[in-house]
């Protein structure tokens, strides 16, 4: 019996109740309102973080509208659709990642994007945020859970292929997050605690190899800065020092909306993207941060409930992975802003200014709503 099976609730009870309007349009109301609440908070904070720049807020609203449109379209497909196209989507994603070193666009010291002339530029790694967990959930559910060792071996190969390609771009932060989405699928498939302990020990033992042969100099510097940001206060330690100062000065209730000195006087870097939660902490204090985190917890709890009520192993593995990966996004961003994790350039989900990540995240929630609202 898999881990998800062990906590699964009663048999499919949804068939016994009348199909509401929400079910007919394949939207989960609890999840939907939670997402709207987070996005609304994000626009509220973004207005302050940009010094009252309506143009930036309006662009973010357009991106959110596109993202919710994608969510609605994705939610209309039955989960079987994702199973049928899992291999094709995964292969397309790997092919695009493999094309990046040859055809990719250079920017900010990295080669991570593909450009379609005259149209737009996109990051193929974003596709893998959905393609990898869908692929692994399909593969492991097809051969039964808990998986046998040969299926685990194939799963690790499937996981490592896109992760290695993304590390080479280089984009270690995105690579680790995508790896986490695959690890969650494998974990939820029902590994024994003995095997989990062995893999954890092996991972810890591989840390020196990762440090010496995989990480770049600037990535090592970010880790070292975590333990002593004062060693380079005007360089690598600047972001961490300023964000901690902003949050600490906010206290319990904050300095007031649009009255933060660190954020409004441009001491706080990336205040409308990766470090936007520091603006919230400075201006609305611990209470403001707690309310936003409560909204995230609401979405996470609903996501896990959808996972344990999934109609089959594929749905349970996929929903569980998408929800736990969303948690990792929130944890990593808040952790790096608060100075307990290295700065890895992860935006706060649905709050930080940005386009591609919002559309990808909301597409993932579209998959969750498909799992939640489609009957057996």
C-alpha positions as CSV (number, residue, x, y, z in Angstrom):
1,X,0.0,0.0,0.0
2,X,1.4,3.4,-1.0
3,X,1.7,6.3,1.4
4,X,-1.2,8.1,-0.4
5,X,-3.3,5.0,-0.1
6,X,-2.8,4.9,3.6
7,X,-4.3,8.3,4.1
8,X,-7.0,8.1,1.5
9,X,-10.5,9.0,2.5
10,X,-13.7,7.2,1.7
11,X,-14.5,5.9,-1.8
12,X,-15.5,8.4,-4.4
13,X,-18.4,10.2,-2.7
14,X,-18.6,12.9,-5.4
15,X,-20.8,10.7,-7.5
16,X,-23.5,10.7,-4.9
17,X,-24.0,14.4,-4.8
18,X,-25.7,16.7,-7.3
19,X,-23.2,18.3,-9.7
20,X,-23.1,22.0,-8.8
21,X,-22.3,24.8,-11.2
22,X,-18.7,24.7,-10.0
23,X,-18.4,21.0,-10.9
24,X,-20.0,21.5,-14.3
25,X,-17.3,24.1,-15.2
26,X,-14.7,22.0,-13.5
27,X,-13.5,24.5,-10.9
28,X,-12.9,23.7,-7.3
29,X,-14.4,26.7,-5.4
30,X,-12.2,26.3,-2.2
31,X,-9.0,26.2,-4.3
32,X,-10.2,28.9,-6.6
33,X,-11.0,31.4,-3.9
34,X,-7.7,30.6,-2.2
35,X,-5.8,31.4,-5.4
36,X,-7.8,34.6,-5.9
37,X,-7.0,35.7,-2.3
38,X,-3.3,35.2,-2.8
39,X,-3.3,37.0,-6.2
40,X,-5.3,39.9,-4.7
41,X,-2.7,40.2,-1.9
42,X,0.0,40.1,-4.5
43,X,-1.4,43.0,-6.4
44,X,-1.9,45.0,-3.2
45,X,1.8,44.5,-2.2
46,X,3.0,45.0,-5.8
47,X,1.4,48.5,-5.9
48,X,3.4,49.5,-2.8
49,X,6.6,47.7,-3.9
50,X,6.7,49.7,-7.2
51,X,6.0,53.0,-5.5
52,X,2.4,53.2,-6.8
53,X,3.2,52.3,-10.4
54,X,-0.2,51.4,-11.9
55,X,1.4,50.3,-15.2
56,X,3.3,47.5,-13.5
57,X,0.2,46.5,-11.6
58,X,-1.9,46.5,-14.8
59,X,0.7,44.3,-16.6
60,X,0.6,41.9,-13.7
61,X,-3.2,41.8,-13.8
62,X,-3.1,40.9,-17.6
63,X,-0.6,38.1,-16.8
64,X,-2.9,36.8,-14.0
65,X,-5.9,37.0,-16.4
66,X,-4.0,34.9,-18.9
67,X,-2.9,32.5,-16.2
68,X,-6.5,32.0,-15.0
69,X,-7.6,31.5,-18.6
70,X,-5.0,28.7,-18.9
71,X,-6.2,27.2,-15.6
72,X,-9.8,27.2,-16.8
73,X,-8.8,25.5,-20.1
74,X,-6.6,22.9,-18.5
75,X,-9.3,22.1,-15.9
76,X,-11.7,21.1,-18.6
77,X,-9.6,18.0,-19.6
78,X,-10.2,14.7,-18.0
79,X,-7.1,13.4,-16.0
80,X,-7.0,10.6,-18.6
81,X,-6.0,13.2,-21.2
82,X,-2.8,14.0,-19.2
83,X,-1.9,10.4,-19.0
84,X,-2.3,9.9,-22.7
85,X,0.0,12.9,-23.5
86,X,2.4,12.5,-20.6
87,X,5.2,10.8,-22.7
88,X,4.8,13.2,-25.6
89,X,4.9,16.3,-23.4
90,X,7.9,15.0,-21.6
91,X,9.8,14.3,-24.8
92,X,9.0,17.7,-26.2
93,X,10.2,19.3,-23.0
94,X,13.5,17.4,-23.1
95,X,14.0,18.2,-26.8
96,X,13.5,21.9,-26.1
97,X,16.0,21.8,-23.2
98,X,18.5,20.0,-25.4
99,X,18.1,22.8,-28.0
100,X,18.9,25.5,-25.5
101,X,22.7,25.1,-25.7
102,X,22.6,25.3,-29.5
103,X,19.8,27.8,-30.2
104,X,19.2,29.4,-26.8
105,X,19.4,33.1,-26.1
106,X,22.0,34.5,-23.7
107,X,20.9,36.9,-21.0
108,X,22.2,37.8,-17.5
109,X,25.2,35.4,-17.9
110,X,23.1,32.4,-18.6
111,X,21.6,30.6,-21.7
112,X,18.1,29.5,-20.6
113,X,15.7,30.9,-23.2
114,X,14.5,30.0,-26.7
115,X,13.2,32.8,-28.9
116,X,10.5,32.5,-31.5
117,X,11.3,35.2,-34.0
118,X,8.8,38.0,-34.0
119,X,6.7,36.4,-31.2
120,X,8.1,35.8,-27.8
121,X,10.9,34.3,-25.7
122,X,10.3,31.4,-23.3
123,X,12.2,29.2,-20.8
124,X,11.8,25.5,-21.7
125,X,12.5,24.6,-18.0
126,X,9.1,26.0,-17.2
127,X,7.5,23.2,-19.3
128,X,9.3,20.6,-17.1
129,X,7.6,21.9,-14.0
130,X,4.5,20.1,-15.2
131,X,5.9,17.6,-17.7
132,X,8.2,15.8,-15.2
133,X,5.6,15.1,-12.4
134,X,3.0,14.1,-15.0
135,X,5.4,11.7,-16.7
136,X,6.6,10.1,-13.5
137,X,3.0,9.8,-12.1
138,X,1.9,8.1,-15.3
139,X,4.9,5.7,-15.4
140,X,4.8,4.7,-11.8
141,X,1.0,4.3,-11.7
142,X,1.1,2.2,-14.9
143,X,3.4,-0.5,-13.3
144,X,1.7,-0.4,-9.9
145,X,2.7,1.1,-6.5
146,X,4.8,0.7,-4.5
147,X,7.3,0.5,-7.5
148,X,9.8,-2.3,-8.0
149,X,13.5,-1.5,-8.1
150,X,13.8,-1.6,-11.9
151,X,10.9,0.9,-12.2
152,X,12.6,3.1,-9.6
153,X,15.8,3.0,-11.6
154,X,13.9,4.1,-14.8
155,X,12.2,6.9,-12.7
156,X,15.6,8.2,-11.6
157,X,16.8,8.3,-15.2
158,X,13.6,10.2,-16.2
159,X,14.1,12.6,-13.4
160,X,17.9,13.2,-13.9
161,X,17.7,13.8,-17.7
162,X,15.9,17.3,-17.6
163,X,17.6,18.2,-14.3
164,X,21.1,17.8,-15.7
165,X,20.2,19.8,-18.8
166,X,18.8,22.6,-16.6
167,X,21.9,22.6,-14.3
168,X,24.1,23.2,-17.4
169,X,22.2,26.4,-18.4
170,X,23.1,27.2,-15.5
171,X,19.9,27.4,-13.4
172,X,20.5,25.4,-10.2
173,X,17.5,26.8,-8.3
174,X,15.0,25.8,-11.0
175,X,16.8,22.4,-11.4
176,X,16.4,21.7,-7.7
177,X,12.7,22.6,-7.7
178,X,12.0,20.5,-10.7
179,X,14.0,17.6,-9.1
180,X,11.8,18.0,-6.0
181,X,8.6,17.7,-8.0
182,X,9.9,14.3,-9.3
183,X,11.2,13.2,-6.0
184,X,7.7,13.8,-4.4
185,X,6.1,11.6,-7.0
186,X,8.6,8.8,-6.3
187,X,8.2,9.3,-2.5
188,X,4.4,9.3,-2.6
189,X,4.5,6.1,-4.7
190,X,5.3,4.2,-1.5
191,X,9.0,3.8,-0.8
192,X,10.0,1.8,2.3
193,X,11.5,3.9,5.1
194,X,14.7,1.8,4.9
195,X,15.1,2.8,1.2
196,X,14.2,6.5,2.1
197,X,16.9,6.5,4.8
198,X,19.5,4.9,2.4
199,X,18.7,7.5,-0.3
200,X,18.9,10.4,2.2
201,X,22.3,9.1,3.4
202,X,23.5,8.8,-0.2
203,X,22.3,12.4,-1.0
204,X,24.1,13.8,2.0
205,X,27.2,11.9,1.0
206,X,27.0,13.4,-2.5
207,X,27.0,17.0,-1.2
208,X,30.8,17.4,-1.5
209,X,30.6,16.2,-5.1
210,X,27.8,18.8,-5.8
211,X,29.9,21.5,-4.1
212,X,33.1,20.8,-6.0
213,X,32.0,19.7,-9.5
214,X,28.5,21.1,-10.0
215,X,28.1,24.4,-8.3
216,X,29.6,27.6,-9.8
217,X,31.6,30.1,-7.9
218,X,28.7,32.5,-7.4
219,X,26.5,29.7,-6.2
220,X,29.1,28.7,-3.6
221,X,29.4,32.3,-2.6
222,X,25.6,32.5,-2.0
223,X,25.8,29.5,0.4
224,X,28.8,30.9,2.3
225,X,27.0,34.3,2.5
226,X,24.1,32.6,4.2
227,X,26.2,31.7,7.2
228,X,27.9,35.1,7.4
229,X,26.2,37.9,5.3
230,X,28.4,40.5,7.0
231,X,31.5,39.1,5.3
232,X,30.4,41.0,2.1
233,X,27.8,43.5,3.2
234,X,28.0,45.6,0.0
235,X,28.1,42.6,-2.3
236,X,26.8,39.1,-1.9
237,X,25.4,39.8,1.5
238,X,23.5,43.0,0.6
239,X,20.2,41.3,-0.4
240,X,20.0,39.2,2.8
241,X,21.0,42.0,5.1
242,X,18.5,44.4,3.6
243,X,15.6,41.9,3.6
244,X,16.2,40.9,7.2
245,X,16.4,44.6,8.2
246,X,13.1,45.3,6.4
247,X,11.3,42.4,8.1
248,X,12.7,43.1,11.5
249,X,11.9,46.8,11.4
250,X,8.3,46.0,10.6
251,X,7.7,44.5,14.0
252,X,4.3,43.2,14.9
253,X,2.0,45.6,12.9
254,X,4.5,47.2,10.4
255,X,5.3,50.8,9.6
256,X,2.1,51.3,7.5
257,X,1.2,50.7,3.9
258,X,3.7,52.4,1.5
259,X,5.6,53.8,4.4
260,X,8.5,51.3,4.5
261,X,11.8,53.0,4.5
262,X,13.9,50.0,3.2
263,X,11.5,49.3,0.3
264,X,10.3,52.8,-0.7
265,X,13.9,54.3,-0.6
266,X,15.2,51.5,-2.8
267,X,17.5,49.9,-0.2
268,X,15.7,46.6,-0.7
269,X,16.8,44.9,-3.9
270,X,14.3,43.1,-6.2
271,X,11.5,44.5,-4.0
272,X,8.8,43.7,-6.6
273,X,10.0,40.3,-7.6
274,X,12.0,37.8,-5.4
275,X,12.0,39.9,-2.2
276,X,8.5,41.2,-2.3
277,X,7.5,39.5,0.9
278,X,10.1,41.7,2.8
279,X,8.0,44.7,1.7
280,X,5.0,43.1,3.2
281,X,6.9,42.4,6.4
282,X,8.2,45.9,6.7
283,X,4.9,47.7,6.0
284,X,2.3,45.3,7.5
285,X,4.5,43.5,10.0
286,X,4.3,40.0,11.3
287,X,0.5,40.2,11.2
288,X,0.5,40.9,7.5
289,X,2.9,38.1,6.7
290,X,0.9,35.7,8.9
291,X,-2.3,36.5,6.9
292,X,-0.6,35.8,3.6
293,X,0.9,32.6,4.8
294,X,-2.5,31.5,6.1
295,X,-3.8,31.9,2.5
296,X,-1.0,29.7,1.3
297,X,-1.8,27.1,4.0
298,X,-5.4,27.1,2.9
299,X,-4.4,26.3,-0.7
300,X,-1.9,23.7,0.3
301,X,-4.5,21.9,2.6
302,X,-7.0,21.9,-0.2
303,X,-4.5,20.6,-2.6
304,X,-3.6,17.7,-0.3
305,X,-7.2,16.9,0.2
306,X,-7.7,16.7,-3.5
307,X,-4.7,14.4,-3.6
308,X,-5.9,11.9,-1.1
309,X,-9.4,11.9,-2.7
310,X,-7.9,11.2,-6.2
311,X,-9.7,8.6,-8.1
312,X,-6.6,6.5,-9.0
313,X,-2.9,6.3,-8.3
314,X,-2.1,8.6,-11.2
315,X,-4.3,11.4,-9.8
316,X,-3.1,10.9,-6.3
317,X,0.6,10.9,-7.2
318,X,0.3,13.9,-9.5
319,X,-1.9,16.0,-7.2
320,X,0.3,15.3,-4.2
321,X,3.5,16.2,-6.2
322,X,2.0,19.5,-7.5
323,X,0.8,20.5,-4.1
324,X,4.1,19.7,-2.3
325,X,6.1,21.4,-5.0
326,X,4.0,24.6,-4.5
327,X,4.9,24.3,-0.8
328,X,8.6,24.1,-1.6
329,X,8.3,27.3,-3.8
330,X,6.8,29.2,-0.9
331,X,9.2,27.8,1.7
332,X,12.3,28.5,-0.4
333,X,11.3,32.1,-1.2
334,X,10.3,33.0,2.4
335,X,13.3,31.1,3.7
336,X,15.8,33.0,1.5
337,X,14.1,36.4,2.3
338,X,14.3,35.7,6.0
339,X,18.0,34.6,5.7
340,X,17.6,30.9,6.6
341,X,18.2,29.7,3.0
342,X,20.7,30.8,0.3
343,X,19.4,33.3,-2.3
344,X,18.5,31.1,-5.3
345,X,16.2,33.5,-7.3
346,X,12.9,31.8,-6.6
347,X,9.8,34.1,-6.8
348,X,7.0,34.1,-4.3
349,X,4.3,32.1,-6.0
350,X,1.5,34.2,-7.5
351,X,2.7,37.3,-5.7
352,X,6.1,38.2,-7.2
353,X,6.0,40.2,-10.5
354,X,6.5,37.9,-13.4
355,X,4.7,36.2,-16.3
356,X,5.9,32.7,-17.2
357,X,6.0,31.4,-13.6
358,X,2.5,32.6,-13.0
359,X,1.1,30.9,-16.1
360,X,2.9,27.6,-15.3
361,X,1.7,27.6,-11.7
362,X,-1.9,28.3,-12.6
363,X,-1.7,25.6,-15.3
364,X,-0.7,23.2,-12.5
365,X,-3.7,24.3,-10.4
366,X,-5.8,23.6,-13.5
367,X,-4.6,20.0,-13.4
368,X,-5.5,19.9,-9.7
369,X,-9.0,21.2,-10.5
370,X,-9.4,18.6,-13.2
371,X,-8.5,15.9,-10.7
372,X,-10.9,17.4,-8.2
373,X,-14.0,17.8,-10.4
374,X,-13.9,15.0,-13.0
375,X,-15.9,11.9,-11.9
376,X,-14.5,8.4,-12.1
